[in-house]
Amino acid sequence: MLPILTERENQVLNLIADGLTNREISCNLSISEATVENHTHHIYRKLGISRRAQAVLYALRANIATVNNAVENRGNPS
């Protein structure tokens, strides 16, 4: 059974999977960085994870995000 994330948590998770920082996510969603951190904490707790990379892997496996979408939205990784 998949954990139930709120709509906003799914948005944050998708943006994490796209490689955005908390600051970039806060600007994208027009919320504070502290709110992004709260959403991230809730996502981690619900998914039983502790790292951003684990969140990205979950998003990819759950089809919340795609590799092509992440690469297109992030651009050059350097």
N, CA, C, O and CB atoms as a CASP TS submission, in Angstrom:
PFRMAT TS
TARGET T0000
AUTHOR 0000-0000-0000
METHOD Language model
MODEL 1
PARENT N/A
ATOM      1  N   MET     1       0.843  -1.193   0.000  1.00  0.00           N
ATOM      2  CA  MET     1       0.000   0.000   0.000  1.00  0.00           C
ATOM      3  C   MET     1       0.882   1.249   0.000  1.00  0.00           C
ATOM      4  O   MET     1       1.782   1.384   0.828  1.00  0.00           O
ATOM      5  CB  MET     1      -0.955   0.003   1.226  1.00  0.00           C
ATOM      6  N   LEU     2       0.616   2.145  -0.925  1.00  0.00           N
ATOM      7  CA  LEU     2       1.385   3.379  -1.021  1.00  0.00           C
ATOM      8  C   LEU     2       0.946   4.371   0.049  1.00  0.00           C
ATOM      9  O   LEU     2      -0.247   4.493   0.328  1.00  0.00           O
ATOM     10  CB  LEU     2       1.235   3.998  -2.415  1.00  0.00           C
ATOM     11  N   PRO     3       1.905   5.086   0.653  1.00  0.00           N
ATOM     12  CA  PRO     3       1.540   6.125   1.614  1.00  0.00           C
ATOM     13  C   PRO     3       0.735   7.217   0.916  1.00  0.00           C
ATOM     14  O   PRO     3       0.950   7.503  -0.262  1.00  0.00           O
ATOM     15  CB  PRO     3       2.801   6.723   2.282  1.00  0.00           C
ATOM     16  N   ILE     4      -0.170   7.808   1.637  1.00  0.00           N
ATOM     17  CA  ILE     4      -0.989   8.871   1.065  1.00  0.00           C
ATOM     18  C   ILE     4      -0.310  10.210   1.326  1.00  0.00           C
ATOM     19  O   ILE     4      -0.181  10.654   2.467  1.00  0.00           O
ATOM     20  CB  ILE     4      -2.429   8.852   1.658  1.00  0.00           C
ATOM     21  N   LEU     5       0.114  10.832   0.245  1.00  0.00           N
ATOM     22  CA  LEU     5       0.692  12.172   0.327  1.00  0.00           C
ATOM     23  C   LEU     5      -0.375  13.172  -0.079  1.00  0.00           C
ATOM     24  O   LEU     5      -1.224  12.887  -0.923  1.00  0.00           O
ATOM     25  CB  LEU     5       1.963  12.307  -0.577  1.00  0.00           C
ATOM     26  N   THR     6      -0.321  14.344   0.532  1.00  0.00           N
ATOM     27  CA  THR     6      -1.251  15.397   0.138  1.00  0.00           C
ATOM     28  C   THR     6      -0.880  15.897  -1.253  1.00  0.00           C
ATOM     29  O   THR     6       0.202  15.603  -1.761  1.00  0.00           O
ATOM     30  CB  THR     6      -1.240  16.564   1.165  1.00  0.00           C
ATOM     31  N   GLU     7      -1.772  16.643  -1.854  1.00  0.00           N
ATOM     32  CA  GLU     7      -1.496  17.209  -3.176  1.00  0.00           C
ATOM     33  C   GLU     7      -0.228  18.056  -3.138  1.00  0.00           C
ATOM     34  O   GLU     7       0.605  17.963  -4.039  1.00  0.00           O
ATOM     35  CB  GLU     7      -2.689  18.054  -3.665  1.00  0.00           C
ATOM     36  N   ARG     8      -0.077  18.878  -2.105  1.00  0.00           N
ATOM     37  CA  ARG     8       1.097  19.743  -1.992  1.00  0.00           C
ATOM     38  C   ARG     8       2.363  18.918  -1.775  1.00  0.00           C
ATOM     39  O   ARG     8       3.412  19.235  -2.336  1.00  0.00           O
ATOM     40  CB  ARG     8       0.916  20.746  -0.843  1.00  0.00           C
ATOM     41  N   GLU     9       2.272  17.856  -0.962  1.00  0.00           N
ATOM     42  CA  GLU     9       3.434  16.991  -0.766  1.00  0.00           C
ATOM     43  C   GLU     9       3.846  16.336  -2.082  1.00  0.00           C
ATOM     44  O   GLU     9       5.038  16.198  -2.358  1.00  0.00           O
ATOM     45  CB  GLU     9       3.134  15.916   0.294  1.00  0.00           C
ATOM     46  N   ASN    10       2.882  15.936  -2.886  1.00  0.00           N
ATOM     47  CA  ASN    10       3.188  15.372  -4.203  1.00  0.00           C
ATOM     48  C   ASN    10       3.863  16.410  -5.096  1.00  0.00           C
ATOM     49  O   ASN    10       4.785  16.082  -5.844  1.00  0.00           O
ATOM     50  CB  ASN    10       1.905  14.850  -4.876  1.00  0.00           C
ATOM     51  N   GLN    11       3.406  17.665  -5.020  1.00  0.00           N
ATOM     52  CA  GLN    11       4.039  18.726  -5.806  1.00  0.00           C
ATOM     53  C   GLN    11       5.490  18.913  -5.374  1.00  0.00           C
ATOM     54  O   GLN    11       6.389  19.010  -6.209  1.00  0.00           O
ATOM     55  CB  GLN    11       3.262  20.052  -5.658  1.00  0.00           C
ATOM     56  N   VAL    12       5.707  18.963  -4.055  1.00  0.00           N
ATOM     57  CA  VAL    12       7.060  19.138  -3.531  1.00  0.00           C
ATOM     58  C   VAL    12       7.928  17.946  -3.929  1.00  0.00           C
ATOM     59  O   VAL    12       9.067  18.125  -4.361  1.00  0.00           O
ATOM     60  CB  VAL    12       7.035  19.304  -1.989  1.00  0.00           C
ATOM     61  N   LEU    13       7.401  16.743  -3.786  1.00  0.00           N
ATOM     62  CA  LEU    13       8.157  15.546  -4.153  1.00  0.00           C
ATOM     63  C   LEU    13       8.536  15.565  -5.632  1.00  0.00           C
ATOM     64  O   LEU    13       9.659  15.210  -5.989  1.00  0.00           O
ATOM     65  CB  LEU    13       7.345  14.286  -3.834  1.00  0.00           C
ATOM     66  N   ASN    14       7.622  15.969  -6.479  1.00  0.00           N
ATOM     67  CA  ASN    14       7.907  16.056  -7.915  1.00  0.00           C
ATOM     68  C   ASN    14       9.021  17.058  -8.181  1.00  0.00           C
ATOM     69  O   ASN    14       9.899  16.803  -9.004  1.00  0.00           O
ATOM     70  CB  ASN    14       6.641  16.452  -8.697  1.00  0.00           C
ATOM     71  N   LEU    15       8.994  18.186  -7.498  1.00  0.00           N
ATOM     72  CA  LEU    15      10.032  19.202  -7.698  1.00  0.00           C
ATOM     73  C   LEU    15      11.368  18.748  -7.118  1.00  0.00           C
ATOM     74  O   LEU    15      12.421  19.077  -7.665  1.00  0.00           O
ATOM     75  CB  LEU    15       9.608  20.530  -7.060  1.00  0.00           C
ATOM     76  N   ILE    16      11.337  17.999  -6.022  1.00  0.00           N
ATOM     77  CA  ILE    16      12.567  17.403  -5.494  1.00  0.00           C
ATOM     78  C   ILE    16      13.146  16.458  -6.546  1.00  0.00           C
ATOM     79  O   ILE    16      14.348  16.473  -6.812  1.00  0.00           O
ATOM     80  CB  ILE    16      12.298  16.644  -4.148  1.00  0.00           C
ATOM     81  N   ALA    17      12.283  15.638  -7.139  1.00  0.00           N
ATOM     82  CA  ALA    17      12.726  14.696  -8.170  1.00  0.00           C
ATOM     83  C   ALA    17      13.268  15.421  -9.396  1.00  0.00           C
ATOM     84  O   ALA    17      14.118  14.888 -10.109  1.00  0.00           O
ATOM     85  CB  ALA    17      11.575  13.778  -8.577  1.00  0.00           C
ATOM     86  N   ASP    18      12.781  16.629  -9.641  1.00  0.00           N
ATOM     87  CA  ASP    18      13.281  17.441 -10.754  1.00  0.00           C
ATOM     88  C   ASP    18      14.636  18.066 -10.434  1.00  0.00           C
ATOM     89  O   ASP    18      15.253  18.690 -11.297  1.00  0.00           O
ATOM     90  CB  ASP    18      12.275  18.537 -11.100  1.00  0.00           C
ATOM     91  N   GLY    19      15.100  17.899  -9.194  1.00  0.00           N
ATOM     92  CA  GLY    19      16.414  18.395  -8.807  1.00  0.00           C
ATOM     93  C   GLY    19      16.418  19.800  -8.241  1.00  0.00           C
ATOM     94  O   GLY    19      17.485  20.392  -8.081  1.00  0.00           O
ATOM     95  N   LEU    20      15.251  20.350  -7.933  1.00  0.00           N
ATOM     96  CA  LEU    20      15.200  21.704  -7.399  1.00  0.00           C
ATOM     97  C   LEU    20      15.618  21.730  -5.927  1.00  0.00           C
ATOM     98  O   LEU    20      15.380  20.776  -5.186  1.00  0.00           O
ATOM     99  CB  LEU    20      13.792  22.286  -7.561  1.00  0.00           C
ATOM    100  N   THR    21      16.235  22.823  -5.523  1.00  0.00           N
ATOM    101  CA  THR    21      16.582  23.042  -4.121  1.00  0.00           C
ATOM    102  C   THR    21      15.332  23.499  -3.365  1.00  0.00           C
ATOM    103  O   THR    21      14.315  23.826  -3.976  1.00  0.00           O
ATOM    104  CB  THR    21      17.730  24.094  -3.986  1.00  0.00           C
ATOM    105  N   ASN    22      15.417  23.517  -2.044  1.00  0.00           N
ATOM    106  CA  ASN    22      14.286  24.017  -1.254  1.00  0.00           C
ATOM    107  C   ASN    22      13.959  25.460  -1.626  1.00  0.00           C
ATOM    108  O   ASN    22      12.788  25.833  -1.701  1.00  0.00           O
ATOM    109  CB  ASN    22      14.593  23.916   0.251  1.00  0.00           C
ATOM    110  N   ARG    23      14.978  26.264  -1.856  1.00  0.00           N
ATOM    111  CA  ARG    23      14.752  27.662  -2.233  1.00  0.00           C
ATOM    112  C   ARG    23      14.020  27.746  -3.575  1.00  0.00           C
ATOM    113  O   ARG    23      13.082  28.529  -3.724  1.00  0.00           O
ATOM    114  CB  ARG    23      16.095  28.428  -2.307  1.00  0.00           C
ATOM    115  N   GLU    24      14.447  26.946  -4.542  1.00  0.00           N
ATOM    116  CA  GLU    24      13.794  26.948  -5.850  1.00  0.00           C
ATOM    117  C   GLU    24      12.354  26.444  -5.757  1.00  0.00           C
ATOM    118  O   GLU    24      11.462  26.961  -6.430  1.00  0.00           O
ATOM    119  CB  GLU    24      14.587  26.088  -6.837  1.00  0.00           C
ATOM    120  N   ILE    25      12.135  25.436  -4.921  1.00  0.00           N
ATOM    121  CA  ILE    25      10.777  24.926  -4.718  1.00  0.00           C
ATOM    122  C   ILE    25       9.907  25.996  -4.087  1.00  0.00           C
ATOM    123  O   ILE    25       8.758  26.177  -4.491  1.00  0.00           O
ATOM    124  CB  ILE    25      10.791  23.661  -3.839  1.00  0.00           C
ATOM    125  N   SER    26      10.437  26.707  -3.100  1.00  0.00           N
ATOM    126  CA  SER    26       9.650  27.742  -2.432  1.00  0.00           C
ATOM    127  C   SER    26       9.255  28.844  -3.414  1.00  0.00           C
ATOM    128  O   SER    26       8.131  29.343  -3.363  1.00  0.00           O
ATOM    129  CB  SER    26      10.436  28.338  -1.253  1.00  0.00           C
ATOM    130  N   CYS    27      10.167  29.227  -4.302  1.00  0.00           N
ATOM    131  CA  CYS    27       9.844  30.240  -5.314  1.00  0.00           C
ATOM    132  C   CYS    27       8.826  29.713  -6.305  1.00  0.00           C
ATOM    133  O   CYS    27       7.904  30.431  -6.694  1.00  0.00           O
ATOM    134  CB  CYS    27      11.106  30.686  -6.053  1.00  0.00           C
ATOM    135  N   ASN    28       8.986  28.459  -6.718  1.00  0.00           N
ATOM    136  CA  ASN    28       8.097  27.846  -7.700  1.00  0.00           C
ATOM    137  C   ASN    28       6.674  27.744  -7.173  1.00  0.00           C
ATOM    138  O   ASN    28       5.718  27.963  -7.918  1.00  0.00           O
ATOM    139  CB  ASN    28       8.607  26.464  -8.086  1.00  0.00           C
ATOM    140  N   LEU    29       6.525  27.412  -5.883  1.00  0.00           N
ATOM    141  CA  LEU    29       5.192  27.214  -5.302  1.00  0.00           C
ATOM    142  C   LEU    29       4.687  28.427  -4.518  1.00  0.00           C
ATOM    143  O   LEU    29       3.578  28.401  -3.985  1.00  0.00           O
ATOM    144  CB  LEU    29       5.209  26.008  -4.394  1.00  0.00           C
ATOM    145  N   SER    30       5.493  29.486  -4.447  1.00  0.00           N
ATOM    146  CA  SER    30       5.143  30.701  -3.697  1.00  0.00           C
ATOM    147  C   SER    30       4.843  30.402  -2.236  1.00  0.00           C
ATOM    148  O   SER    30       3.845  30.861  -1.681  1.00  0.00           O
ATOM    149  CB  SER    30       3.940  31.387  -4.334  1.00  0.00           C
ATOM    150  N   ILE    31       5.732  29.619  -1.625  1.00  0.00           N
ATOM    151  CA  ILE    31       5.649  29.324  -0.195  1.00  0.00           C
ATOM    152  C   ILE    31       7.029  29.550   0.403  1.00  0.00           C
ATOM    153  O   ILE    31       8.009  29.659  -0.334  1.00  0.00           O
ATOM    154  CB  ILE    31       5.147  27.856   0.068  1.00  0.00           C
ATOM    155  N   SER    32       7.121  29.622   1.716  1.00  0.00           N
ATOM    156  CA  SER    32       8.409  29.867   2.361  1.00  0.00           C
ATOM    157  C   SER    32       9.277  28.613   2.330  1.00  0.00           C
ATOM    158  O   SER    32       8.785  27.496   2.169  1.00  0.00           O
ATOM    159  CB  SER    32       8.204  30.334   3.809  1.00  0.00           C
ATOM    160  N   GLU    33      10.577  28.830   2.489  1.00  0.00           N
ATOM    161  CA  GLU    33      11.498  27.690   2.558  1.00  0.00           C
ATOM    162  C   GLU    33      11.181  26.819   3.768  1.00  0.00           C
ATOM    163  O   GLU    33      11.322  25.598   3.707  1.00  0.00           O
ATOM    164  CB  GLU    33      12.962  28.175   2.621  1.00  0.00           C
ATOM    165  N   ALA    34      10.756  27.433   4.859  1.00  0.00           N
ATOM    166  CA  ALA    34      10.401  26.670   6.060  1.00  0.00           C
ATOM    167  C   ALA    34       9.220  25.744   5.774  1.00  0.00           C
ATOM    168  O   ALA    34       9.176  24.618   6.269  1.00  0.00           O
ATOM    169  CB  ALA    34      10.062  27.623   7.230  1.00  0.00           C
ATOM    170  N   THR    35       8.276  26.213   4.984  1.00  0.00           N
ATOM    171  CA  THR    35       7.130  25.378   4.617  1.00  0.00           C
ATOM    172  C   THR    35       7.573  24.224   3.728  1.00  0.00           C
ATOM    173  O   THR    35       7.077  23.107   3.874  1.00  0.00           O
ATOM    174  CB  THR    35       6.053  26.216   3.904  1.00  0.00           C
ATOM    175  N   VAL    36       8.494  24.480   2.814  1.00  0.00           N
ATOM    176  CA  VAL    36       9.044  23.410   1.981  1.00  0.00           C
ATOM    177  C   VAL    36       9.722  22.373   2.876  1.00  0.00           C
ATOM    178  O   VAL    36       9.541  21.171   2.680  1.00  0.00           O
ATOM    179  CB  VAL    36      10.051  23.979   0.935  1.00  0.00           C
ATOM    180  N   GLU    37      10.496  22.830   3.852  1.00  0.00           N
ATOM    181  CA  GLU    37      11.167  21.922   4.771  1.00  0.00           C
ATOM    182  C   GLU    37      10.155  21.096   5.565  1.00  0.00           C
ATOM    183  O   GLU    37      10.376  19.909   5.805  1.00  0.00           O
ATOM    184  CB  GLU    37      12.073  22.706   5.724  1.00  0.00           C
ATOM    185  N   ASN    38       9.051  21.715   5.972  1.00  0.00           N
ATOM    186  CA  ASN    38       8.006  20.974   6.683  1.00  0.00           C
ATOM    187  C   ASN    38       7.391  19.903   5.786  1.00  0.00           C
ATOM    188  O   ASN    38       7.206  18.764   6.214  1.00  0.00           O
ATOM    189  CB  ASN    38       6.914  21.934   7.185  1.00  0.00           C
ATOM    190  N   HIS    39       7.075  20.265   4.546  1.00  0.00           N
ATOM    191  CA  HIS    39       6.511  19.292   3.605  1.00  0.00           C
ATOM    192  C   HIS    39       7.504  18.151   3.367  1.00  0.00           C
ATOM    193  O   HIS    39       7.124  16.981   3.329  1.00  0.00           O
ATOM    194  CB  HIS    39       6.144  19.979   2.260  1.00  0.00           C
ATOM    195  N   THR    40       8.777  18.509   3.209  1.00  0.00           N
ATOM    196  CA  THR    40       9.809  17.499   2.976  1.00  0.00           C
ATOM    197  C   THR    40       9.902  16.550   4.165  1.00  0.00           C
ATOM    198  O   THR    40      10.001  15.336   3.985  1.00  0.00           O
ATOM    199  CB  THR    40      11.173  18.166   2.716  1.00  0.00           C
ATOM    200  N   HIS    41       9.872  17.092   5.365  1.00  0.00           N
ATOM    201  CA  HIS    41       9.910  16.262   6.581  1.00  0.00           C
ATOM    202  C   HIS    41       8.723  15.301   6.609  1.00  0.00           C
ATOM    203  O   HIS    41       8.886  14.122   6.923  1.00  0.00           O
ATOM    204  CB  HIS    41       9.906  17.152   7.851  1.00  0.00           C
ATOM    205  N   HIS    42       7.533  15.800   6.281  1.00  0.00           N
ATOM    206  CA  HIS    42       6.338  14.948   6.271  1.00  0.00           C
ATOM    207  C   HIS    42       6.445  13.854   5.207  1.00  0.00           C
ATOM    208  O   HIS    42       6.057  12.710   5.443  1.00  0.00           O
ATOM    209  CB  HIS    42       5.079  15.798   6.026  1.00  0.00           C
ATOM    210  N   ILE    43       6.970  14.212   4.042  1.00  0.00           N
ATOM    211  CA  ILE    43       7.163  13.228   2.970  1.00  0.00           C
ATOM    212  C   ILE    43       8.103  12.132   3.451  1.00  0.00           C
ATOM    213  O   ILE    43       7.805  10.946   3.313  1.00  0.00           O
ATOM    214  CB  ILE    43       7.726  13.903   1.684  1.00  0.00           C
ATOM    215  N   TYR    44       9.236  12.531   4.017  1.00  0.00           N
ATOM    216  CA  TYR    44      10.217  11.557   4.505  1.00  0.00           C
ATOM    217  C   TYR    44       9.595  10.639   5.557  1.00  0.00           C
ATOM    218  O   TYR    44       9.799   9.426   5.528  1.00  0.00           O
ATOM    219  CB  TYR    44      11.446  12.279   5.092  1.00  0.00           C
ATOM    220  N   ARG    45       8.839  11.222   6.479  1.00  0.00           N
ATOM    221  CA  ARG    45       8.223  10.434   7.543  1.00  0.00           C
ATOM    222  C   ARG    45       7.224   9.440   6.966  1.00  0.00           C
ATOM    223  O   ARG    45       7.223   8.267   7.339  1.00  0.00           O
ATOM    224  CB  ARG    45       7.530  11.351   8.562  1.00  0.00           C
ATOM    225  N   LYS    46       6.377   9.906   6.058  1.00  0.00           N
ATOM    226  CA  LYS    46       5.359   9.039   5.467  1.00  0.00           C
ATOM    227  C   LYS    46       5.976   7.919   4.638  1.00  0.00           C
ATOM    228  O   LYS    46       5.449   6.807   4.607  1.00  0.00           O
ATOM    229  CB  LYS    46       4.414   9.857   4.603  1.00  0.00           C
ATOM    230  N   LEU    47       7.089   8.205   3.966  1.00  0.00           N
ATOM    231  CA  LEU    47       7.723   7.217   3.108  1.00  0.00           C
ATOM    232  C   LEU    47       8.739   6.357   3.861  1.00  0.00           C
ATOM    233  O   LEU    47       9.237   5.366   3.325  1.00  0.00           O
ATOM    234  CB  LEU    47       8.398   7.906   1.948  1.00  0.00           C
ATOM    235  N   GLY    48       9.042   6.736   5.097  1.00  0.00           N
ATOM    236  CA  GLY    48      10.012   5.984   5.882  1.00  0.00           C
ATOM    237  C   GLY    48      11.426   6.109   5.339  1.00  0.00           C
ATOM    238  O   GLY    48      12.189   5.144   5.334  1.00  0.00           O
ATOM    239  N   ILE    49      11.768   7.311   4.881  1.00  0.00           N
ATOM    240  CA  ILE    49      13.086   7.567   4.298  1.00  0.00           C
ATOM    241  C   ILE    49      13.763   8.713   5.041  1.00  0.00           C
ATOM    242  O   ILE    49      13.151   9.380   5.875  1.00  0.00           O
ATOM    243  CB  ILE    49      12.970   7.893   2.785  1.00  0.00           C
ATOM    244  N   SER    50      15.049   8.931   4.720  1.00  0.00           N
ATOM    245  CA  SER    50      15.774  10.001   5.406  1.00  0.00           C
ATOM    246  C   SER    50      16.638  10.848   4.479  1.00  0.00           C
ATOM    247  O   SER    50      17.316  11.771   4.932  1.00  0.00           O
ATOM    248  CB  SER    50      16.635   9.414   6.480  1.00  0.00           C
ATOM    249  N   ARG    51      16.619  10.542   3.185  1.00  0.00           N
ATOM    250  CA  ARG    51      17.471  11.270   2.242  1.00  0.00           C
ATOM    251  C   ARG    51      16.705  11.706   1.006  1.00  0.00           C
ATOM    252  O   ARG    51      15.730  11.076   0.596  1.00  0.00           O
ATOM    253  CB  ARG    51      18.654  10.414   1.832  1.00  0.00           C
ATOM    254  N   ARG    52      17.173  12.800   0.425  1.00  0.00           N
ATOM    255  CA  ARG    52      16.568  13.343  -0.792  1.00  0.00           C
ATOM    256  C   ARG    52      16.653  12.341  -1.947  1.00  0.00           C
ATOM    257  O   ARG    52      15.711  12.209  -2.729  1.00  0.00           O
ATOM    258  CB  ARG    52      17.257  14.661  -1.184  1.00  0.00           C
ATOM    259  N   ALA    53      17.774  11.641  -2.051  1.00  0.00           N
ATOM    260  CA  ALA    53      17.937  10.655  -3.124  1.00  0.00           C
ATOM    261  C   ALA    53      16.888   9.550  -3.014  1.00  0.00           C
ATOM    262  O   ALA    53      16.391   9.068  -4.032  1.00  0.00           O
ATOM    263  CB  ALA    53      19.350  10.048  -3.085  1.00  0.00           C
ATOM    264  N   GLN    54      16.551   9.149  -1.804  1.00  0.00           N
ATOM    265  CA  GLN    54      15.522   8.137  -1.606  1.00  0.00           C
ATOM    266  C   GLN    54      14.165   8.664  -2.060  1.00  0.00           C
ATOM    267  O   GLN    54      13.356   7.915  -2.608  1.00  0.00           O
ATOM    268  CB  GLN    54      15.464   7.706  -0.130  1.00  0.00           C
ATOM    269  N   ALA    55      13.917   9.944  -1.835  1.00  0.00           N
ATOM    270  CA  ALA    55      12.657  10.561  -2.269  1.00  0.00           C
ATOM    271  C   ALA    55      12.568  10.565  -3.796  1.00  0.00           C
ATOM    272  O   ALA    55      11.507  10.306  -4.365  1.00  0.00           O
ATOM    273  CB  ALA    55      12.536  12.009  -1.719  1.00  0.00           C
ATOM    274  N   VAL    56      13.691  10.861  -4.451  1.00  0.00           N
ATOM    275  CA  VAL    56      13.721  10.861  -5.920  1.00  0.00           C
ATOM    276  C   VAL    56      13.448   9.452  -6.442  1.00  0.00           C
ATOM    277  O   VAL    56      12.662   9.272  -7.372  1.00  0.00           O
ATOM    278  CB  VAL    56      15.092  11.381  -6.448  1.00  0.00           C
ATOM    279  N   LEU    57      14.090   8.467  -5.848  1.00  0.00           N
ATOM    280  CA  LEU    57      13.879   7.087  -6.265  1.00  0.00           C
ATOM    281  C   LEU    57      12.423   6.684  -6.085  1.00  0.00           C
ATOM    282  O   LEU    57      11.842   6.048  -6.964  1.00  0.00           O
ATOM    283  CB  LEU    57      14.789   6.144  -5.479  1.00  0.00           C
ATOM    284  N   TYR    58      11.830   7.048  -4.955  1.00  0.00           N
ATOM    285  CA  TYR    58      10.412   6.742  -4.721  1.00  0.00           C
ATOM    286  C   TYR    58       9.543   7.392  -5.798  1.00  0.00           C
ATOM    287  O   TYR    58       8.651   6.752  -6.355  1.00  0.00           O
ATOM    288  CB  TYR    58       9.973   7.225  -3.312  1.00  0.00           C
ATOM    289  N   ALA    59       9.810   8.675  -6.087  1.00  0.00           N
ATOM    290  CA  ALA    59       9.013   9.408  -7.082  1.00  0.00           C
ATOM    291  C   ALA    59       9.116   8.745  -8.456  1.00  0.00           C
ATOM    292  O   ALA    59       8.123   8.661  -9.177  1.00  0.00           O
ATOM    293  CB  ALA    59       9.475  10.879  -7.168  1.00  0.00           C
ATOM    294  N   LEU    60      10.294   8.282  -8.815  1.00  0.00           N
ATOM    295  CA  LEU    60      10.476   7.624 -10.105  1.00  0.00           C
ATOM    296  C   LEU    60       9.741   6.287 -10.135  1.00  0.00           C
ATOM    297  O   LEU    60       9.064   5.967 -11.112  1.00  0.00           O
ATOM    298  CB  LEU    60      11.972   7.417 -10.398  1.00  0.00           C
ATOM    299  N   ARG    61       9.874   5.518  -9.073  1.00  0.00           N
ATOM    300  CA  ARG    61       9.227   4.204  -9.021  1.00  0.00           C
ATOM    301  C   ARG    61       7.707   4.310  -8.964  1.00  0.00           C
ATOM    302  O   ARG    61       7.002   3.452  -9.493  1.00  0.00           O
ATOM    303  CB  ARG    61       9.728   3.424  -7.819  1.00  0.00           C
ATOM    304  N   ALA    62       7.206   5.356  -8.326  1.00  0.00           N
ATOM    305  CA  ALA    62       5.758   5.544  -8.194  1.00  0.00           C
ATOM    306  C   ALA    62       5.171   6.311  -9.378  1.00  0.00           C
ATOM    307  O   ALA    62       3.986   6.642  -9.384  1.00  0.00           O
ATOM    308  CB  ALA    62       5.440   6.280  -6.895  1.00  0.00           C
ATOM    309  N   ASN    63       6.005   6.590 -10.376  1.00  0.00           N
ATOM    310  CA  ASN    63       5.583   7.348 -11.563  1.00  0.00           C
ATOM    311  C   ASN    63       5.074   8.739 -11.227  1.00  0.00           C
ATOM    312  O   ASN    63       4.234   9.287 -11.940  1.00  0.00           O
ATOM    313  CB  ASN    63       4.507   6.591 -12.301  1.00  0.00           C
ATOM    314  N   ILE    64       5.577   9.305 -10.153  1.00  0.00           N
ATOM    315  CA  ILE    64       5.257  10.687  -9.806  1.00  0.00           C
ATOM    316  C   ILE    64       6.122  11.616 -10.652  1.00  0.00           C
ATOM    317  O   ILE    64       5.725  12.734 -10.980  1.00  0.00           O
ATOM    318  CB  ILE    64       5.476  10.953  -8.280  1.00  0.00           C
ATOM    319  N   ALA    65       7.315  11.129 -10.997  1.00  0.00           N
ATOM    320  CA  ALA    65       8.241  11.902 -11.825  1.00  0.00           C
ATOM    321  C   ALA    65       8.860  10.956 -12.840  1.00  0.00           C
ATOM    322  O   ALA    65       8.844   9.737 -12.667  1.00  0.00           O
ATOM    323  CB  ALA    65       9.345  12.604 -10.956  1.00  0.00           C
ATOM    324  N   THR    66       9.405  11.536 -13.900  1.00  0.00           N
ATOM    325  CA  THR    66      10.101  10.742 -14.908  1.00  0.00           C
ATOM    326  C   THR    66      11.517  11.274 -15.064  1.00  0.00           C
ATOM    327  O   THR    66      11.785  12.439 -14.772  1.00  0.00           O
ATOM    328  CB  THR    66       9.347  10.772 -16.268  1.00  0.00           C
ATOM    329  N   VAL    67      12.410  10.430 -15.519  1.00  0.00           N
ATOM    330  CA  VAL    67      13.793  10.847 -15.726  1.00  0.00           C
ATOM    331  C   VAL    67      13.858  11.947 -16.770  1.00  0.00           C
ATOM    332  O   VAL    67      14.576  12.928 -16.580  1.00  0.00           O
ATOM    333  CB  VAL    67      14.666   9.656 -16.149  1.00  0.00           C
ATOM    334  N   ASN    68      13.125  11.808 -17.869  1.00  0.00           N
ATOM    335  CA  ASN    68      13.142  12.835 -18.916  1.00  0.00           C
ATOM    336  C   ASN    68      12.654  14.171 -18.393  1.00  0.00           C
ATOM    337  O   ASN    68      13.234  15.208 -18.717  1.00  0.00           O
ATOM    338  CB  ASN    68      12.288  12.404 -20.099  1.00  0.00           C
ATOM    339  N   ASN    69      11.594  14.169 -17.586  1.00  0.00           N
ATOM    340  CA  ASN    69      11.059  15.400 -17.015  1.00  0.00           C
ATOM    341  C   ASN    69      12.088  16.047 -16.106  1.00  0.00           C
ATOM    342  O   ASN    69      12.275  17.263 -16.154  1.00  0.00           O
ATOM    343  CB  ASN    69       9.763  15.123 -16.241  1.00  0.00           C
ATOM    344  N   ALA    70      12.751  15.264 -15.289  1.00  0.00           N
ATOM    345  CA  ALA    70      13.757  15.795 -14.374  1.00  0.00           C
ATOM    346  C   ALA    70      14.908  16.434 -15.133  1.00  0.00           C
ATOM    347  O   ALA    70      15.372  17.512 -14.762  1.00  0.00           O
ATOM    348  CB  ALA    70      14.283  14.692 -13.462  1.00  0.00           C
ATOM    349  N   VAL    71      15.369  15.784 -16.186  1.00  0.00           N
ATOM    350  CA  VAL    71      16.493  16.310 -16.960  1.00  0.00           C
ATOM    351  C   VAL    71      16.082  17.577 -17.698  1.00  0.00           C
ATOM    352  O   VAL    71      16.842  18.546 -17.715  1.00  0.00           O
ATOM    353  CB  VAL    71      17.008  15.256 -17.958  1.00  0.00           C
ATOM    354  N   GLU    72      14.908  17.596 -18.303  1.00  0.00           N
ATOM    355  CA  GLU    72      14.442  18.768 -19.042  1.00  0.00           C
ATOM    356  C   GLU    72      14.267  19.974 -18.121  1.00  0.00           C
ATOM    357  O   GLU    72      14.605  21.094 -18.503  1.00  0.00           O
ATOM    358  CB  GLU    72      13.123  18.457 -19.752  1.00  0.00           C
ATOM    359  N   ASN    73      13.743  19.759 -16.913  1.00  0.00           N
ATOM    360  CA  ASN    73      13.468  20.866 -16.009  1.00  0.00           C
ATOM    361  C   ASN    73      14.729  21.382 -15.329  1.00  0.00           C
ATOM    362  O   ASN    73      14.765  22.540 -14.913  1.00  0.00           O
ATOM    363  CB  ASN    73      12.464  20.443 -14.967  1.00  0.00           C
ATOM    364  N   ARG    74      15.754  20.562 -15.206  1.00  0.00           N
ATOM    365  CA  ARG    74      16.928  20.960 -14.468  1.00  0.00           C
ATOM    366  C   ARG    74      18.031  21.500 -15.367  1.00  0.00           C
ATOM    367  O   ARG    74      18.817  22.350 -14.948  1.00  0.00           O
ATOM    368  CB  ARG    74      17.440  19.803 -13.678  1.00  0.00           C
ATOM    369  N   GLY    75      18.090  21.020 -16.581  1.00  0.00           N
ATOM    370  CA  GLY    75      19.121  21.503 -17.484  1.00  0.00           C
ATOM    371  C   GLY    75      20.459  20.866 -17.194  1.00  0.00           C
ATOM    372  O   GLY    75      20.528  19.708 -16.783  1.00  0.00           O
ATOM    373  N   ASN    76      21.524  21.619 -17.405  1.00  0.00           N
ATOM    374  CA  ASN    76      22.887  21.137 -17.227  1.00  0.00           C
ATOM    375  C   ASN    76      23.163  20.884 -15.754  1.00  0.00           C
ATOM    376  O   ASN    76      22.997  21.792 -14.939  1.00  0.00           O
ATOM    377  CB  ASN    76      23.900  22.142 -17.799  1.00  0.00           C
ATOM    378  N   PRO    77      23.589  19.647 -15.380  1.00  0.00           N
ATOM    379  CA  PRO    77      23.798  19.327 -13.976  1.00  0.00           C
ATOM    380  C   PRO    77      25.045  19.944 -13.382  1.00  0.00           C
ATOM    381  O   PRO    77      25.222  19.856 -12.167  1.00  0.00           O
ATOM    382  CB  PRO    77      23.859  17.865 -13.807  1.00  0.00           C
ATOM    383  N   SER    78      25.909  20.554 -14.146  1.00  0.00           N
ATOM    384  CA  SER    78      27.140  21.108 -13.598  1.00  0.00           C
ATOM    385  C   SER    78      26.969  22.523 -13.093  1.00  0.00           C
ATOM    386  O   SER    78      27.924  23.123 -12.601  1.00  0.00           O
ATOM    387  CB  SER    78      28.221  21.075 -14.629  1.00  0.00           C
TER
END
